[in-house]
Amino acid sequence: LDFDGTLTDIKPRHYKVYEMCVVKFDGIPLHVDKYWSLKRSNVGWGEILPLSMIEIEKEKRFLDYFIELIEDPHYLKIDQLFEGAVNALDILTHDHEVNLVSLRRNHENLIDQITALGIAGYFKCILSGHSDTKEGVLTKKSEVIREIGVYQPGIIIGDTEADIAAGKQLDIGTLALTSGIRSKDFLQALQP
């Protein structure tokens, strides 16, 4: 089970951090609806930053600052569990072993957030790992899941292309949710 965008609504946190970074770099933030329309269609920073009036030469510094803030405990407190998330966990864990797998950089902050939300007890294990490249992200989740050992039969539930790619790499089913950072059309094209 994925975490961000699957169990928690990360959109307010992501937009707040984006907005703060744009202002720091003297840009003009896109309207929240425009920003999420682009992100959900998998439009990259190379296109979003110029639309935000940020010079492309500042992209690396912008991203470094974004990465510094996005998993900061202060901003993680913005995330809320989706309505029904705890009920879904009750149902899933009644008959199934549930492992949480995230592509977060900071494992300690992930554990602290899950604990603060009161859902840590639902998971057999909580794993995380990260890659700084788009290609690496598409293989990292399956690498992290392999650490669990036994994962077949199983299913991956998540909201991104990384979740679908992991299922295909591990030859297990995937269920894509449209509650996160990618649109239904984008996810459907990947054939979860």
C-alpha positions in Angstrom: 0.0 0.0 0.0 1.3 3.4 -1.0 0.9 6.3 1.5 1.1 9.8 -0.1 -2.0 10.4 -2.3 -3.4 7.0 -1.4 -4.1 7.3 2.3 -3.4 11.0 2.7 -4.4 14.1 0.8 -1.0 15.6 0.0 -2.3 18.3 -2.4 -2.5 21.2 0.1 1.1 20.5 1.4 2.6 20.2 -2.1 0.9 23.4 -3.3 1.9 25.3 -0.2 5.6 24.3 -0.6 5.5 25.0 -4.4 4.0 28.4 -3.6 6.6 29.3 -1.0 9.4 28.2 -3.3 8.1 30.2 -6.2 7.8 33.3 -4.0 11.4 32.8 -2.7 12.7 32.7 -6.3 10.7 35.9 -7.3 8.2 34.0 -9.4 4.4 34.1 -9.6 2.7 30.9 -8.4 0.2 29.3 -10.7 -3.4 29.1 -9.5 -3.8 25.9 -7.5 -6.2 24.4 -10.1 -3.7 25.1 -12.9 -0.8 23.7 -10.9 -2.7 20.5 -10.1 -3.9 20.1 -13.7 -0.3 20.1 -14.8 1.0 17.9 -12.1 -1.8 15.3 -12.5 -0.9 15.2 -16.2 2.7 14.4 -15.3 4.0 17.8 -16.6 7.6 18.3 -15.2 9.2 21.1 -13.4 10.9 22.1 -16.7 7.5 23.3 -17.9 5.9 24.4 -14.6 8.7 26.7 -13.6 8.7 29.0 -16.7 4.9 29.2 -16.4 5.6 30.3 -12.8 7.9 33.0 -14.1 11.0 31.2 -12.7 14.0 31.3 -15.0 15.0 27.8 -16.0 18.6 28.4 -14.8 17.2 28.5 -11.3 15.6 25.0 -11.6 18.2 23.1 -9.6 18.2 25.6 -6.7 14.4 25.7 -6.8 14.2 21.9 -6.6 16.8 21.7 -3.9 14.7 24.1 -1.8 11.5 22.3 -2.6 13.0 18.9 -1.6 14.3 20.5 1.7 10.8 21.6 2.6 8.5 19.0 1.2 9.2 16.4 3.9 9.8 18.8 6.7 7.7 17.8 9.8 6.1 21.3 9.9 4.7 20.9 6.4 3.9 17.2 6.8 1.3 18.2 9.5 -0.7 19.7 6.7 -1.5 16.3 5.3 -4.9 14.7 6.3 -6.1 11.2 6.0 -8.7 10.8 3.3 -12.2 10.2 4.6 -12.7 6.5 4.9 -8.9 5.7 5.0 -9.1 4.2 8.5 -12.2 2.2 7.6 -10.4 0.9 4.5 -7.4 -0.1 6.6 -9.7 -1.9 9.0 -11.2 -3.9 6.2 -7.8 -4.6 4.4 -6.0 -5.7 7.6 -8.9 -7.9 8.7 -8.0 -10.6 6.2 -4.7 -9.4 4.7 -1.2 -8.6 5.6 -0.6 -4.9 4.7 2.8 -3.4 4.1 3.3 0.3 3.5 5.8 1.3 0.9 6.8 4.9 0.2 9.2 6.7 -2.1 10.0 9.2 0.6 13.5 10.4 1.2 13.2 10.8 5.0 12.1 7.5 6.6 12.1 8.9 10.2 9.7 11.7 9.2 7.5 9.2 7.4 7.3 7.0 10.6 6.6 10.0 12.7 3.8 11.2 10.4 2.2 7.8 10.3 2.4 7.5 14.0 0.9 11.0 14.5 -2.0 10.0 12.2 -2.6 7.0 14.4 -2.3 4.3 11.7 1.1 2.8 12.3 -0.4 -0.3 13.9 -2.1 -1.3 10.6 1.1 -2.2 8.8 3.3 -5.3 9.1 6.2 -3.2 8.0 6.8 0.4 6.7 9.4 0.7 4.0 10.8 3.6 2.0 13.4 4.4 -0.5 14.1 7.1 -3.0 15.7 7.8 -6.4 16.6 11.2 -7.8 16.0 10.1 -11.4 12.7 9.5 -13.1 13.9 6.2 -14.4 15.1 5.2 -10.9 11.7 6.1 -9.4 10.1 3.6 -11.8 12.2 0.8 -10.4 12.8 1.8 -6.8 9.4 0.8 -5.4 9.8 -2.8 -6.7 13.3 -2.9 -5.2 11.9 -1.8 -1.9 9.1 -4.3 -2.0 11.6 -7.1 -2.7 13.0 -6.3 0.7 9.8 -7.7 2.2 10.5 -11.1 0.9 7.2 -12.7 0.3 4.9 -10.4 -1.8 3.1 -12.9 -4.0 0.2 -13.3 -4.2 -0.4 -9.7 -3.7 -1.6 -6.4 -5.0 -0.1 -2.9 -5.0 -2.5 -0.1 -4.3 -1.2 3.4 -5.2 -1.7 6.6 -7.1 1.3 7.0 -9.4 3.2 5.4 -12.3 5.7 4.1 -9.8 3.1 1.9 -8.2 1.9 0.5 -11.5 5.5 -0.1 -12.7 6.3 -1.9 -9.5 3.4 -4.3 -10.0 4.4 -5.0 -13.5 8.1 -5.6 -12.5 7.0 -7.9 -9.6 4.3 -9.6 -11.7 1.6 -8.8 -9.2 -1.7 -6.8 -9.7 -2.0 -3.1 -9.3 -4.9 -0.9 -8.3 -4.5 2.7 -9.3 -6.3 5.4 -7.3 -7.1 8.8 -8.8 -7.0 10.5 -5.3 -3.4 11.4 -5.7 -1.1 13.4 -8.0 -2.0 11.7 -11.3 -5.1 11.9 -13.3 -7.4 9.0 -14.3 -6.4 9.4 -18.0 -2.7 9.3 -17.2 -3.0 6.3 -15.0 -5.4 4.4 -17.3 -2.9 4.7 -20.2 -0.4 2.7 -18.0 -2.9 -0.2 -17.8 -3.0 -0.9 -14.1 
